[in-house]
Amino acid sequence: MMRLDSNEDDVSLFDAEDDAARTPKKSKIKHPLACFFHLFFRVSAILVYLLCEILSSSFIACMVTIILLLSSDFWTVKNVTGRLMVGLRWWNQIDDDGRSQWMFESRKGLGKNVPSDSESRIFWLGLVVCPIIWVIFAFSALFSFRIKWLAVVIMGVVIRGGGAAKWGTSLKKPVTSEFFKQAMAGQEES
């Protein structure tokens, strides 16, 4: 029979467990206002779409409200919440030759500016789920022959899908790709 010495240290089978025990998880939301507005505009646009026929008889007012909410969401995600919640940003730059180049940038450093796991999950899930909902709305409007609402839903798909596509393009870059994988896995950047 083998006897275990009490002097031996327990060794973790997986490095992740060992790392998790040493470093506390950063699940606290550092930017609650940014998180609120990250979800507010997109959820509001979906609710206006769902409740518009019940609450208002004006199709134009509903359409304009939905487009304004989606545009506000696009601007907020691109210029504010992307930077604060996950440390990513993108923009279009025109060269001297007149060629358009998309620039992608991620936050550097591991100081106190490291995004929390909760904020990362809120950002990425909100970014992915909402375009899927608009695509479902598009099929619903198409199969129910609600042609005027189909135009509104297609605008929702284009505005939300375009924003998600640009963020998806930023994931092709090595730094942001690794950052996204770690955010979805709930691990901190090492």
Disulfide bonds with the S-S distance in Angstrom:
Cys52-Cys62 1.42
